[in-house]
């Protein structure tokens, strides 16, 4: 059954334990910090940070409040990145049949930088990043090696507040709906983000645009990669 992560941002304290645990598990290199006027570091996702807790400061009802958003790949049910990659290198991005996890494989090294740019553009959440040193496209893999061993992703394992939850998709959807009903009593604008299409489901208490530009699905003009992927899809379906 498809696996999902449910992220209740109302419980997030921005401890960044998930961010650090992800780096440690994947043996990622340190990324120099940069002062940009916020506690958020690094400034954006990169090949050595598949997980990033975004900080957003707002004045809400006369009070200054922080909104935290643990950013990562959403593992879309119909991933635009895969559709775009299929037009260039078959198998560069795959969906694990047993879990639904979307994986960038070693074959992404066969893609040109321009092709990688088109694949990144096809992601409505602006998540994949190209490692210029290796040429490989990178993003959260939901710790598939741990999941296949019956363990939970490291970000979930490290979360001490109940923000991060992992399990079968049906169970996570049920938990998300239950949490939303409770949160709405205090935050009437609370919502679940694009839950029908994603395997990583976010609950936010404020309008999504207050968190991050790509907290919501960003609909972009059709590019060449998407167009070619659309042309080849019927043929692939016929051929199996």
Rosetta silent file (secondary structure, phi, psi, omega in degrees, C-alpha in Angstrom):
SEQUENCE: XXXXXXXXXXXXXXXXXXXXXXXXXXXXXXXXXXXXXXXXXXXXXXXXXXXXXXXXXXXXXXXXXXXXXXXXXXXXXXXXXXXXXXXXXXXXXXXXXXXXXXXXXXXXXXXXXXXXXXXXXXXXXXXXXXXXXXXXXXXXXXXXXXXXXXXXXXXXXXXXXXXXXXXXXXXXXXXXXXXXXXXXXXXXXXXXXXXXXXXXXXXXXXXXXXXXXXXXXXXXXXXXXXXXXXXXXXXXXXXX
SCORE:     score description
SCORE:     0.000 S_00000001
   1 L     0.000  144.287  179.310    0.000    0.000    0.000 S_00000001
   2 L   -56.988  134.511  177.320    1.177    3.532   -0.759 S_00000001
   3 E   -94.384  151.101 -179.562    3.006    5.116    2.149 S_00000001
   4 E  -140.237  155.158  170.588    2.444    8.706    3.239 S_00000001
   5 E  -113.333  130.106  174.661    3.856   11.310    5.579 S_00000001
   6 E  -109.076  125.623 -176.592    1.410   13.592    7.373 S_00000001
   7 E  -117.032  109.702  177.934    2.902   16.886    8.599 S_00000001
   8 E   -93.485   97.188 -174.759    0.881   18.893   11.133 S_00000001
   9 H   -66.584  -17.335  179.503    2.628   22.272   11.034 S_00000001
  10 H   -68.981  -16.700  179.105    0.653   23.495   14.053 S_00000001
  11 H   -99.211   -5.262 -175.718    2.838   21.196   16.186 S_00000001
  12 L   -76.340  130.467  177.031    6.145   22.226   14.623 S_00000001
  13 L  -107.035    6.131 -178.925    8.540   24.141   16.912 S_00000001
  14 L    59.313   37.851  175.446   11.244   24.490   14.250 S_00000001
  15 L   -68.877  -22.411  179.451   13.689   22.422   16.284 S_00000001
  16 L    66.074   20.108  174.875   15.026   21.287   12.903 S_00000001
  17 H   -60.365  -38.975  179.215   15.614   17.796   14.211 S_00000001
  18 H   -64.025  -39.665 -179.339   14.076   16.427   11.003 S_00000001
  19 H   -64.377  -44.292 -179.738   16.400   18.564    8.900 S_00000001
  20 H   -70.176  -43.252 -178.775   19.502   17.369   10.753 S_00000001
  21 H   -61.442  -39.165  178.013   18.376   13.720   10.887 S_00000001
  22 H   -61.149  -46.594  179.871   17.824   13.724    7.117 S_00000001
  23 H   -61.733  -43.026 -177.363   21.350   15.039    6.509 S_00000001
  24 H   -65.698  -44.024 -177.396   22.883   12.503    8.862 S_00000001
  25 H   -64.523  -38.758 -178.170   21.064    9.513    7.396 S_00000001
  26 L   -88.235    2.270  178.474   21.994   10.462    3.823 S_00000001
  27 L    55.518   45.473 -179.081   25.561   11.351    4.854 S_00000001
  28 L   -82.124  150.379  178.083   25.240   14.791    3.314 S_00000001
  29 L   -72.128  156.501  175.297   27.961   17.398    3.452 S_00000001
  30 L   -68.365  147.160  178.090   27.633   20.505    5.599 S_00000001
  31 L  -115.776  125.617 -179.348   26.274   23.596    3.853 S_00000001
  32 L   -56.884  134.837  177.769   27.673   27.004    4.862 S_00000001
  33 L   -77.216  159.686 -177.957   25.060   29.105    6.643 S_00000001
  34 L  -144.053  129.151 -179.020   24.155   32.539    5.360 S_00000001
  35 L   -80.259  113.436 -179.621   22.552   35.415    7.229 S_00000001
  36 L  -120.695   14.597 -179.664   19.496   36.533    5.266 S_00000001
  37 L    89.460   13.745  179.443   17.537   38.156    8.096 S_00000001
  38 L  -144.429  159.015  175.905   15.855   34.930    9.189 S_00000001
  39 L   -75.009  -11.591 -178.316   16.680   31.919   11.343 S_00000001
  40 L   -66.899  126.444  175.375   16.056   29.710    8.310 S_00000001
  41 L  -153.846  139.887   -4.345   19.222   28.043    7.077 S_00000001
  42 L   -66.834  172.240 -176.648   20.250   27.084    4.511 S_00000001
  43 L   -62.985  -27.039 -175.942   18.293   29.610    2.432 S_00000001
  44 L  -154.474  169.246  171.915   16.814   26.930    0.143 S_00000001
  45 L   -58.668  150.764  178.950   16.726   23.235   -0.702 S_00000001
  46 E  -157.997  173.207 -177.258   19.951   21.948   -2.247 S_00000001
  47 L   -60.660  -15.151  178.339   21.637   18.614   -3.093 S_00000001
  48 L  -110.111    8.375  175.333   22.807   18.320    0.530 S_00000001
  49 E  -140.736   93.766  176.658   19.501   19.334    2.134 S_00000001
  50 L   -78.189  -19.118 -178.369   16.493   17.252    1.097 S_00000001
  51 L  -125.704  136.729 -179.266   14.597   18.656    4.094 S_00000001
  52 E  -146.574  121.672  176.265   14.395   22.322    5.087 S_00000001
  53 E   -83.786  111.737 -179.321   12.330   23.918    7.844 S_00000001
  54 E   -85.597  140.442  179.246   11.139   27.211    6.387 S_00000001
  55 E  -110.111  133.447  177.211   10.555   30.180    8.677 S_00000001
  56 E  -138.080  123.875 -175.474    7.937   32.830    7.898 S_00000001
  57 E  -103.857  131.397 -178.647    7.245   35.797   10.191 S_00000001
  58 E  -141.142  156.834  169.628    3.849   37.547   10.237 S_00000001
  59 E   -99.630  114.943 -177.325    1.793   39.896   12.337 S_00000001
  60 E  -121.495  117.534 -179.547   -1.465   38.095   13.080 S_00000001
  61 L    52.137   45.265  174.910   -4.182   39.840   15.105 S_00000001
  62 L    82.031    0.716 -179.573   -1.685   42.291   16.529 S_00000001
  63 E  -119.834  144.457  174.787    0.896   39.645   17.461 S_00000001
  64 E   -82.443  125.132 -178.151    4.129   38.659   15.758 S_00000001
  65 E  -132.493  144.638  173.944    3.996   34.940   14.970 S_00000001
  66 E   -94.682  136.541  171.679    6.312   32.460   13.291 S_00000001
  67 E  -113.530  126.660 -177.116    4.902   29.974   10.820 S_00000001
  68 E  -109.524  141.082 -176.365    7.086   26.908   10.267 S_00000001
  69 E  -139.372  102.174  178.297    6.978   24.680    7.189 S_00000001
  70 E   -73.090   95.405 -173.280    9.117   21.510    7.001 S_00000001
  71 E   -76.624  139.713  174.185    9.733   21.504    3.244 S_00000001
  72 L  -167.351  174.442  174.275   10.398   18.316    1.252 S_00000001
  73 L   -59.656  140.424 -178.249    9.350   16.430   -1.864 S_00000001
  74 L   -88.225   -8.866 -178.795    5.592   15.747   -1.857 S_00000001
  75 L    50.101   63.106 -176.193    5.885   12.375   -3.658 S_00000001
  76 E   -57.195  148.225  175.025    3.003   13.206   -5.987 S_00000001
  77 L   -65.189  -35.689  175.557    0.576   10.493   -7.042 S_00000001
  78 L  -126.198   80.386 -171.190    1.174   11.589  -10.660 S_00000001
  79 L   -68.254  123.658  177.169    4.638   13.220  -10.470 S_00000001
  80 H   -64.233  -32.802  179.661    5.328   15.879  -13.060 S_00000001
  81 H   -62.035  -41.840  179.772    9.067   15.356  -12.643 S_00000001
  82 H   -66.775  -43.480  179.745    8.768   11.730  -13.757 S_00000001
  83 H   -58.911  -40.549  179.872    6.573   12.601  -16.724 S_00000001
  84 H   -71.152  -41.966 -178.613    9.157   15.160  -17.865 S_00000001
  85 H   -65.909  -35.580 -179.509   12.138   12.855  -17.243 S_00000001
  86 H   -59.664  -25.409 -179.875   10.526    9.976  -19.169 S_00000001
  87 L   -71.019  -17.478 -176.235   10.693   12.094  -22.301 S_00000001
  88 L  -114.553  -52.583 -177.412   14.503   12.024  -22.109 S_00000001
  89 L  -135.957  110.730  179.093   15.793    9.019  -20.113 S_00000001
  90 L   -65.216  128.844  179.480   13.529    6.115  -19.251 S_00000001
  91 L    89.446    2.016  178.404   13.995    5.130  -15.618 S_00000001
  92 L   -66.135  -40.831  174.502   15.681    8.352  -14.556 S_00000001
  93 E  -127.119  128.794 -175.903   12.820    8.962  -12.123 S_00000001
  94 E  -127.894  164.556  172.218   10.715    6.019  -10.980 S_00000001
  95 E  -113.104  120.882  177.663    7.836    5.241   -8.637 S_00000001
  96 L   -66.143  121.281 -173.735    8.454    2.350   -6.259 S_00000001
  97 L   -62.641  -35.561 -174.915    5.517    0.003   -6.828 S_00000001
  98 L   -75.842  -29.106 -173.208    5.320   -1.234   -3.252 S_00000001
  99 L  -121.372  -17.936 -175.540    5.323    2.158   -1.528 S_00000001
 100 L    80.030    5.723 -178.981    4.527    4.838   -4.115 S_00000001
 101 L   -72.739  134.505 -179.118    7.769    6.629   -3.223 S_00000001
 102 E   -92.269  124.289 -171.777    9.165    8.734   -6.088 S_00000001
 103 E  -122.538  132.099  167.882   12.886    8.125   -6.605 S_00000001
 104 E   -86.635  121.254 -176.164   15.569    9.919   -8.618 S_00000001
 105 L   -97.409  175.826  177.979   17.894    7.152   -9.838 S_00000001
 106 H   -59.798  -22.398 -179.076   21.517    7.111  -10.985 S_00000001
 107 H   -65.981  -15.808  177.634   20.167    7.421  -14.525 S_00000001
 108 H   -64.437  -17.739  176.637   19.475   11.114  -13.892 S_00000001
 109 H   -67.072  -18.531  179.141   23.218   11.569  -14.467 S_00000001
 110 H   -80.164  -10.228 -179.888   22.499   10.870  -18.138 S_00000001
 111 L   -81.446  144.632  173.962   20.362   14.003  -18.341 S_00000001
 112 L   -76.309  164.945  178.181   21.853   17.278  -19.539 S_00000001
 113 H   -60.223  -39.799 -179.802   21.709   20.344  -17.330 S_00000001
 114 H   -64.551  -39.986  177.506   19.085   21.836  -19.642 S_00000001
 115 H   -66.082  -40.475  176.438   16.958   18.695  -19.384 S_00000001
 116 H   -61.099  -40.966  179.093   17.298   18.748  -15.584 S_00000001
 117 H   -60.806  -39.122  179.301   16.176   22.371  -15.571 S_00000001
 118 H   -68.387  -37.433  178.779   13.037   21.387  -17.511 S_00000001
 119 H   -66.441  -42.808  176.816   12.327   18.537  -15.095 S_00000001
 120 H   -61.318  -40.880  179.230   12.700   20.872  -12.116 S_00000001
 121 H   -63.927  -28.164 -179.145   10.385   23.328  -13.832 S_00000001
 122 H   -74.514  -14.763  179.349    7.805   20.553  -14.215 S_00000001
 123 L   -80.380  120.178 -178.291    7.593   20.158  -10.424 S_00000001
 124 L   -71.672   -5.303  179.421    4.698   22.300   -9.109 S_00000001
 125 L  -116.119    5.640  174.613    6.488   22.542   -5.735 S_00000001
 126 L    54.133   51.446 -173.036    9.961   23.445   -7.059 S_00000001
 127 L  -100.411  -51.081 -173.069   11.666   20.614   -5.169 S_00000001
 128 L   -60.424  149.589  176.618   14.303   18.686   -7.200 S_00000001
 129 E  -134.085  144.305  178.742   17.833   20.067   -7.285 S_00000001
 130 E   -93.808  131.629  174.336   20.747   19.135   -9.543 S_00000001
 131 L   -85.543  107.254 -176.029   24.070   18.227   -7.975 S_00000001
 132 L   -64.656  -24.859 -179.394   26.529   20.017  -10.248 S_00000001
 133 L   -73.519  -35.709 -176.911   29.392   17.868   -8.967 S_00000001
 134 L  -108.173  -19.280 -176.285   27.772   14.556   -9.920 S_00000001
 135 L    81.457    4.873 -175.683   25.181   15.645  -12.487 S_00000001
 136 L   -92.720  141.136  171.025   22.482   13.786  -10.558 S_00000001
 137 E   -76.762  140.149 -176.204   19.019   15.114   -9.757 S_00000001
 138 E  -133.510  153.492  174.541   18.328   14.902   -6.030 S_00000001
 139 L  -176.046  174.918  176.469   15.398   15.174   -3.649 S_00000001
 140 L   -55.098  133.012  176.081   13.802   13.456   -0.648 S_00000001
 141 L  -110.317   15.912 -179.009   13.547    9.691   -1.164 S_00000001
 142 L    53.073   29.084 -179.682   11.380    9.199    1.946 S_00000001
 143 L    48.134   53.056 -174.062   14.292    7.118    3.305 S_00000001
 144 H   -58.673  -29.402  177.725   13.144    4.225    1.130 S_00000001
 145 H   -64.693  -37.687  176.748   15.958    2.034    2.431 S_00000001
 146 H   -70.609  -43.926 -178.288   14.533    2.404    5.950 S_00000001
 147 H   -61.127  -42.419  179.381   10.938    1.944    4.774 S_00000001
 148 H   -65.808  -21.376  177.950   11.845   -1.267    2.939 S_00000001
 149 L   -93.500    7.503  178.426   13.401   -2.507    6.194 S_00000001
 150 L    83.685   14.845  179.604   10.167   -1.833    8.095 S_00000001
 151 L  -106.266  168.160  178.952   11.407    1.420    9.668 S_00000001
 152 L   -94.388  157.131  176.406   10.044    4.966    9.444 S_00000001
 153 L   -55.980  151.484 -175.857   11.811    7.820    7.607 S_00000001
 154 H   -62.187  -35.006  179.753   14.455    9.584    9.697 S_00000001
 155 H   -62.104  -39.190  178.864   12.554   12.891    9.746 S_00000001
 156 H   -70.734  -42.603 -179.683    9.595   11.111   11.342 S_00000001
 157 H   -59.039  -36.786 -174.354   11.840    9.149   13.715 S_00000001
 158 H   -85.425  -12.378 -174.070   13.471   12.343   14.993 S_00000001
 159 L   -77.168  122.199 -176.242   10.264   14.362   15.484 S_00000001
 160 L  -102.649    1.972 -175.625    9.437   14.738   19.185 S_00000001
 161 L  -111.031   -5.877 -176.429    6.285   16.883   18.856 S_00000001
 162 L    84.973    9.934  176.929    4.043   14.721   16.682 S_00000001
 163 L   -65.509  -45.027 -175.609    4.434   17.040   13.708 S_00000001
 164 E   -98.470  130.413 -179.640    5.715   14.231   11.478 S_00000001
 165 E  -136.532  145.073 -176.177    3.663   11.044   11.053 S_00000001
 166 E  -138.710  141.985  176.313    4.198    8.060    8.750 S_00000001
 167 E   171.907 -166.593  175.583    2.137    5.078    7.659 S_00000001
 168 E   -60.930  145.160 -174.071   -0.197    3.659    5.047 S_00000001
 169 H   -56.654  -42.762 -178.920   -1.798    6.412    2.999 S_00000001
 170 H   -60.397  -40.424  179.807   -5.341    5.564    4.112 S_00000001
 171 H   -68.061  -39.595 -179.349   -4.317    5.816    7.771 S_00000001
 172 H   -69.645  -36.418  176.080   -2.516    9.118    7.239 S_00000001
 173 H   -63.985  -40.587  178.434   -5.512   10.614    5.396 S_00000001
 174 H   -64.148  -45.426  178.806   -7.752    9.597    8.292 S_00000001
 175 H   -62.643  -40.915 -179.779   -5.337   11.096   10.830 S_00000001
 176 H   -61.923  -43.893  179.275   -5.082   14.292    8.772 S_00000001
 177 H   -64.609  -39.861  179.144   -8.858   14.733    8.676 S_00000001
 178 H   -65.050  -43.877  179.163   -9.122   14.127   12.427 S_00000001
 179 H   -65.288  -40.454 -179.863   -6.377   16.645   13.193 S_00000001
 180 H   -60.536  -43.103 -179.945   -7.914   19.201   10.832 S_00000001
 181 H   -59.927  -39.229  179.387  -11.272   18.979   12.612 S_00000001
 182 H   -71.746  -44.307 -176.558   -9.574   19.717   15.943 S_00000001
 183 H   -65.802  -34.861 -178.565   -7.337   22.501   14.633 S_00000001
 184 L   -62.077  -22.286  178.325  -10.224   24.290   12.906 S_00000001
 185 L   -64.783  -31.447  178.359  -11.791   24.977   16.311 S_00000001
 186 L  -101.008  -32.478 -177.851   -8.922   27.372   17.021 S_00000001
 187 L  -125.893   90.552 -175.617   -7.880   28.235   13.473 S_00000001
 188 L   -59.785  -22.416 -178.396  -10.946   28.422   11.165 S_00000001
 189 L   -88.491    2.774 -177.906   -8.736   28.949    8.097 S_00000001
 190 L   -59.909  148.534 -179.875   -6.834   25.694    8.619 S_00000001
 191 E  -156.413  164.517  172.864   -6.630   23.347    5.630 S_00000001
 192 E  -102.930  131.225 -171.394   -4.924   20.280    4.196 S_00000001
 193 E   -88.261  114.493  171.823   -2.770   21.099    1.179 S_00000001
 194 L    49.377   37.877 -169.974   -3.503   19.280   -2.096 S_00000001
 195 L   -63.972  -26.779 -177.274   -4.091   16.072   -0.148 S_00000001
 196 L   -66.554  -25.896 -170.614   -5.862   14.232   -2.991 S_00000001
 197 L  -108.966   -3.384 -169.890   -2.757   14.271   -5.175 S_00000001
 198 E  -122.851  157.446  172.717    0.126   13.868   -2.732 S_00000001
 199 L  -103.626   -2.389  170.616    1.770   11.309   -0.478 S_00000001
 200 E  -119.963  111.898 -169.596    3.143   14.044    1.787 S_00000001
 201 E  -110.335  125.833 -179.510    0.188   15.860    3.312 S_00000001
 202 E  -105.859  138.609  168.361    0.493   19.179    5.113 S_00000001
 203 E  -107.855  124.820  177.300   -1.907   20.704    7.614 S_00000001
 204 E  -121.708  149.471 -177.556   -1.562   24.491    7.915 S_00000001
 205 L   -94.627  -19.133 -178.033   -3.433   26.823   10.259 S_00000001
 206 L  -119.565  167.062  177.622   -3.150   29.962    8.123 S_00000001
 207 L   -52.236  136.589 -171.312   -3.644   30.649    4.387 S_00000001
 208 H   -56.476  -32.194 -177.701   -1.033   28.650    2.482 S_00000001
 209 H   -67.809  -13.489  178.738    0.539   31.675    0.814 S_00000001
 210 H   -78.370  -12.515 -176.536    1.703   32.892    4.254 S_00000001
 211 L   -92.972  -49.263 -171.140    4.100   29.950    4.561 S_00000001
 212 L  -175.609  145.178 -178.480    6.008   29.738    1.322 S_00000001
 213 H   -53.729  -40.989 -175.456    5.407   30.388   -2.378 S_00000001
 214 H   -99.344   18.245  171.569    5.501   26.671   -3.130 S_00000001
 215 H   -63.591  -34.273  176.880    3.490   25.516   -0.127 S_00000001
 216 L  -100.305  164.512  177.465    0.646   25.345   -2.619 S_00000001
 217 L   -66.151  127.150  178.583    0.718   23.801   -6.064 S_00000001
 218 L  -100.731  108.993 -178.593    2.243   26.255   -8.489 S_00000001
 219 L   -81.677  123.034 -175.716    0.638   25.841  -11.909 S_00000001
 220 L  -114.997  159.134  176.554    3.165   26.672  -14.605 S_00000001
 221 L   -60.583  148.244  179.306    2.908   27.076  -18.383 S_00000001
 222 L   -63.205  125.435  178.097    3.319   23.837  -20.334 S_00000001
 223 L  -104.413 -179.915 -175.349    6.979   23.383  -21.244 S_00000001
 224 H   -62.346  -40.947 -178.266    8.673   21.195  -23.831 S_00000001
 225 H   -63.043  -43.870  178.849    9.348   18.344  -21.406 S_00000001
 226 H   -64.065  -40.206 -179.173    5.719   18.189  -20.305 S_00000001
 227 H   -62.858  -47.002  179.567    4.556   18.342  -23.918 S_00000001
 228 H   -64.999  -38.683  178.610    6.807   15.464  -24.991 S_00000001
 229 H   -62.621  -38.671  178.922    5.832   13.445  -21.933 S_00000001
 230 H   -66.075  -34.703  179.032    2.190   13.903  -22.847 S_00000001
 231 H   -69.661  -36.998 -174.849    2.821   12.658  -26.382 S_00000001
 232 H   -83.882  -20.483 -174.447    4.626    9.514  -25.252 S_00000001
 233 H   -58.456  -46.922  179.671    2.265    8.582  -22.425 S_00000001
 234 H   -59.483  -39.233 -179.913   -0.445    6.952  -24.634 S_00000001
 235 H   -64.798  -42.567  179.936    2.201    4.857  -26.415 S_00000001
 236 H   -63.174  -37.871 -179.818    3.696    3.717  -23.100 S_00000001
 237 H   -65.734  -38.025 -179.951    0.261    2.740  -21.858 S_00000001
 238 H   -67.712  -42.349 -176.876   -0.400    0.644  -24.970 S_00000001
 239 H   -77.969  -14.510 -178.655    2.968   -1.073  -24.787 S_00000001
 240 L    77.129    0.000    0.000    2.634   -1.649  -21.047 S_00000001
